[in-house]
């Protein structure tokens, strides 16, 4: 279930990317990452960046496959082309969801900083 959808990457995919993004100095936090907990802003940003990079690479591959299809002259090729276009839409939505989550995290961090300053 390491998948992406139009809402973003699956929970399991992000957990796997968090584990892979843990610096060696934080390997002792692997259980927390495995349970989906945020183990650091840098690790979270790195895993988000990796997910976006993967989606963008898949988008390039899909676009190249679509370009090779050209003007299909058979019904089967039309189906393949339609599936590839749907795949592109899902990946584009996933990349947008990942970018939005980074902006939301940035906003929450600044709000916490502002609350801390007010205390």
C-alpha positions in Angstrom: 0.0 0.0 0.0 2.8 2.4 -0.8 0.6 4.4 -3.2 -0.3 7.9 -4.2 -3.8 9.3 -4.8 -5.3 12.6 -5.7 -5.3 13.4 -2.0 -1.6 12.8 -1.6 0.7 9.9 -0.7 -0.6 7.0 1.4 0.1 7.0 5.1 2.3 3.9 4.7 4.4 5.6 2.0 5.0 8.6 4.1 6.0 6.4 7.1 8.5 4.6 4.9 9.9 7.8 3.6 10.2 9.2 7.2 12.1 6.1 8.2 14.4 6.5 5.1 14.9 10.2 5.9 16.0 9.7 9.5 19.5 10.9 9.9 21.9 8.4 11.6 21.8 10.5 14.8 18.1 9.9 15.1 17.9 6.2 14.3 16.8 5.6 17.9 13.5 7.3 17.0 12.6 4.7 14.4 9.6 3.4 16.5 8.1 6.8 16.7 8.5 7.3 12.9 7.0 3.8 12.3 3.9 4.9 14.3 3.6 8.0 12.1 4.8 10.5 14.6 6.8 13.5 13.4 10.4 13.1 14.6 11.7 16.4 13.5 11.0 19.2 11.1 14.0 18.4 8.9 13.1 14.8 8.6 9.5 15.7 7.8 10.7 18.2 5.1 13.1 15.6 3.7 10.4 12.9 3.4 8.0 15.4 1.9 10.6 16.5 -0.6 11.4 12.8 -1.5 7.7 12.1 -2.1 7.4 15.2 -4.4 10.5 14.2 -6.3 9.2 10.7 -6.8 5.8 12.0 -8.1 7.5 14.5 -10.4 9.7 11.7 -11.8 6.6 9.6 -12.4 5.0 12.5 -14.0 7.9 12.9 -16.4 7.8 9.2 -17.2 4.1 9.3 -17.9 4.4 12.4 -20.1 7.1 10.6 -22.1 4.9 7.6 -22.5 2.0 9.8 -23.7 4.3 11.6 -26.2 5.3 8.2 -27.6 1.7 7.3 -28.1 1.2 10.2 -30.5 -2.1 9.8 -32.4 -3.4 6.3 -31.5 -5.2 4.6 -34.4 -6.5 1.7 -32.3 -9.1 1.6 -29.6 -6.6 -0.2 -27.2 -4.1 2.7 -27.5 -6.9 5.2 -26.7 -7.6 3.3 -23.4 -3.9 3.3 -22.6 -3.7 7.0 -23.3 -6.7 7.7 -21.1 -5.2 5.7 -18.2 -1.9 7.6 -18.5 -3.7 10.9 -18.4 -5.6 9.8 -15.3 -2.2 8.8 -13.8 -0.9 12.2 -14.6 -3.9 13.9 -12.9 -3.4 11.8 -9.8 0.3 12.6 -9.6 -0.3 16.3 -10.1 -2.9 16.4 -7.3 -0.5 14.4 -5.1 2.3 16.9 -5.7 -0.1 19.8 -5.0 -1.2 18.1 -1.7 2.4 17.7 -0.7 3.2 21.3 -1.4 0.1 22.4 0.5 1.1 20.3 3.5 4.5 22.0 3.6 2.8 25.5 3.5 0.4 24.4 6.2 3.3 23.1 8.4 5.1 26.5 7.8 2.0 28.4 8.9 1.5 26.3 12.0 5.2 26.7 13.0 4.9 30.5 12.6 1.7 30.5 14.6 3.4 28.5 17.4 6.3 30.9 17.4 3.9 33.9 17.6 2.0 32.2 20.5 5.3 31.6 22.3 6.4 35.2 21.8 3.1 36.4 23.2 3.4 34.2 26.4 
